[in-house]
Amino acid sequence: MPNQLKTVSSPSIIDSAQNYELLEIINRGLAYAIIIAGFLSVIFIFWGGISFILSGGQEDKIKSAVGTIRYAIIGLIVTILAVVIIGTVGKAMGLNIIQYIDFGQVIDTIKSVTSGGNGGSASSSLR
């Protein structure tokens, strides 16, 4: 019996997206973008702090680290302002983005998109 390629059908991102309405896709997209921006800002604050500690008193490294921290804090402030502005404008337009800014729900959505219903693995097997 020849080997046949048997693939496990898993829903693609497009298939998963078709289960949602357009407004919900917009809400989730904006929420995920805000979460990622905030997360990256915090990472860059830590990176700048570590660079500052490891600068060894060298003026150019200190300036670079302080610049990293400064711009990361500015990015975090812009992200927080974006949440406030989008929340206010969204309520006027019927979007409720604030309900999706929940890290647990983001992880659950990522798991549901990446798992093909076969225990979290979306791989194919040969039989």
N, C-alpha and C positions, 0 to 999 in steps of 0.2 A: 504494500500500500504506500503510495507516494506521500511525502510530507506535504501537508497543506498548511497554508498560513491561516490561522484562525485568530481574528482580532476581536478583542473585547470592545464592544461599542460603548463609548463614554460620551457624555454630552460635551459639546464644545462650548466655548465661551459664547458664541453666537446663539447656540441652542438655549443656553441658560438665560441669555439676555432676552430671548423672545418670550420668556415666561413673565417678564416684567413689563409694565407700562412705560411709556417714554418719560413721564415725569419721575417715576421711581428710578430709572436709569440715570437721569440727570442728578437727582438727589444723591444717589449712592456715589456717582462719579465725583461730585463736588466734595462729599464727605471724605472719601478716600484721599483725594488730593490734599485736603486740609490736614488730615491725619499724617500723611507722608511729609508734608512741608513742616509741620511741627516737630515730627520725629527727627528729620534731618537737621533742623535748627538746633535741637538739643545735642545731637551727635557732634555738630561742628563747635558748639560751645565747649564740650568736653575735649575735643581735639585741640582747640585753641588753648585750653587750660593746660593740657599735657605738653603742648609745644612750648608754652610759656615756662613751665617748670623745667623742661629739658633744654632751655635756651642757653644755659650756662653763662648768662651775663652778656652775651653777644648782642649788640644793639640791633642789628638787622633781624635777627631771629625774634627778639622781643617785639619789635614793630610788626613783624609778620603775624605773630601769635595774637597780639592785641587787635590787629585788624581783623583776624579771623573771628575772634570773640565779638568784636563790635558788630560786624556784619551778620553774624549768627543771631545776635540779640535783636538787631533790626529786622531780620527775617522772621523771628518769633513774634515780634510786635505786629508786623504786617499780617502774619497768619492769624493772630488773635483778632485784629481789626477786621480781617476778611470774614471770620466767623460771625462777628457782630453785624457787619454790613450785609452779608448774604442771608443771615437769619432774619434781619429786618426787611430787606427787600423780598426775600423768599416768602415771608408771611403775607406780604401785600400781593404777591403773584400766585399764591396757593402752593408753594413749595415748602416742605417741612424738612429741611436738611439736618436740623439739629438732632432729630431722632436717630439718624444713622451714624452719628459720631460716637460710636461705642466700640471699643477695641475688641470686645468679645464677639460682637456681631460681625465685625470685619473678618475676624479669624474664621468664624463659622461660614461666611460667604465664600472665602477663599477655599476652604476645605470642600464645600459643596461643588464648586466649579472644578477643582482639580481632581477630586475623587470621581471615579467612574461608576460608583456603586459597587465596587469590588474590593472593599476594605482599604480604600485610600490609594491604591496603586492603579494607575491608568496605563499600564504596559500591555503589550500584546505578547502572545505566546505561540510557539510553534508546536503543532501536533500532527 
